Amino acid sequence: MALDIAAFDFAMRADRIAQQPVRPRDSARLLHVTRDDLADRVVRDLPNLLRPGDVLVTNDTRVIPAQLTARRLRADAAAAARIGITLDRPRADGAWHALARNARRLHTGDVLRFDGADDLAATVTERDPDGGVALSFNCEGEAFAAALRQAGALALPPYIARPQGPLPEDASDYQTVFATRDGAVAAPTAGLHFTPALLAALEARGVGRVALTLHVGAGTFLPVRSDDIARHRIHAERGEITPAAAATINAARGAGGRVVAVGTTSVRLLETASDDAGGVHPFAGDTELFILPGYRFRAVDLLLTNFHLPRSTLFMLVCAFAGTARMRAAYAHAIAAGYRFYSYGDACLLDPAA
């Protein structure tokens, strides 16, 4: 049965789209969507909404300055073509998958040099039909990270208005308190609400915490173009769950605690790595899991997430988790009540559908 994208559309007011985060971060509003009701709270209420023995699963990816401008060097060209590059995800072979503007100008074997860091270069090793390329860079590790800091800019979402480019404060505002492992193009935004004070309160409550890694790719911003959403191909993202993290999650659930996923990224990786009984296994690789209504969740009991765009794969995921009618009602309430939407906006805590 086809899933019609119109079921996941809603009217969004421009003045509800947050352009900066609230300060402190845990003062953001929190809509608690239970099976029976909607409750208006703030994020710092979270310890009172969770139980001792629950475990928060957070994403420790760190956003890199992934927006680059390159010059294509080719001996048979009269002038160096300029190419806009957005790094998408690291590949298992050490190369990077990237999205390229003017990708038709690129061919396998082309060499790119990057504005702002004269020593940074990459060779195009593959092309794909949707504007993606594989780039093999001439450095790695800390040398690569330092070159990106010189040459790159944050690839902020298009709905955050920055006509002159990212502001200085975006460099810290667009990182979570959990961020330790470089590789994301976009922030796992549910994690933006946490502060050291909130984490201390959760620990005092007896709520555990464990990290996984899912490097959020540029594909998170791509729209669903087909009216039949089941035909949409979601972009792969690279992730890892260590054996120790899997053991901690399974032990908490085995003792009666709930798995509280912080963000849709944590949900996708947990569900990718889980078995039919809900056990989570160590994982290292790419996930292309596209969660739509009708999906049976195995590893996640509660979901903390931001408010998502209409017609987006992320709104479809939360509808799958909590029920489409319930989420449409929750979003209508949030818009009417003045909640702030999207990456720098407010949050919701979702109980699962019955």
Stockholm file with secondary structure:
# STOCKHOLM 1.0

chainA/1-354         MALDIAAFDFAMRADRIAQQPVRPRDSARLLHVTRDDLADRVVRDLPNLLRPGDVLVTNDTRVIPAQLTARRLRADAAAAARIGITLDRPRADGAWHALARNARRLHTGDVLRFDGADDLAATVTERDPDGGVALSFNCEGEAFAAALRQAGALALPPYIARPQGPLPEDASDYQTVFATRDGAVAAPTAGLHFTPALLAALEARGVGRVALTLHVGAGTFLPVRSDDIARHRIHAERGEITPAAAATINAARGAGGRVVAVGTTSVRLLETASDDAGGVHPFAGDTELFILPGYRFRAVDLLLTNFHLPRSTLFMLVCAFAGTARMRAAYAHAIAAGYRFYSYGDACLLDPAA
#=GR chainA/1-354 SS CCCBGGGGCCCCCGGGBCSSCCSSGGGSEEEEECSSCEEEEEGGGHHHHSCTTCEEEEECEEECCCEEEEEEECTTCSSCEEEEEEEEEECTTSCEEEEETTGGGCCTTCEEEETTEEEEEEEEEEECTTSEEEEEESCCHHHHHHHHHHHCBCCCCTTSCCTTCCCTTHHHHTSCTTCCEEEESSCCGGGGGCCHHHHHHHHHHTCEEEEEEEECCGGGGCCCCCSBGGGCCCCCEEEEECHHHHHHHHHHHHTTCCEEEESHHHHHHHHHTBCTTSCBCCEEEEECCCCCTTCCCSSCSEEEEECCCTTCHHHHHHHHHHCHHHHHHHHHHHHHTTCCBSTTSCEEEECCCC
#=GC SS_cons         CCCBGGGGCCCCCGGGBCSSCCSSGGGSEEEEECSSCEEEEEGGGHHHHSCTTCEEEEECEEECCCEEEEEEECTTCSSCEEEEEEEEEECTTSCEEEEETTGGGCCTTCEEEETTEEEEEEEEEEECTTSEEEEEESCCHHHHHHHHHHHCBCCCCTTSCCTTCCCTTHHHHTSCTTCCEEEESSCCGGGGGCCHHHHHHHHHHTCEEEEEEEECCGGGGCCCCCSBGGGCCCCCEEEEECHHHHHHHHHHHHTTCCEEEESHHHHHHHHHTBCTTSCBCCEEEEECCCCCTTCCCSSCSEEEEECCCTTCHHHHHHHHHHCHHHHHHHHHHHHHTTCCBSTTSCEEEECCCC
//
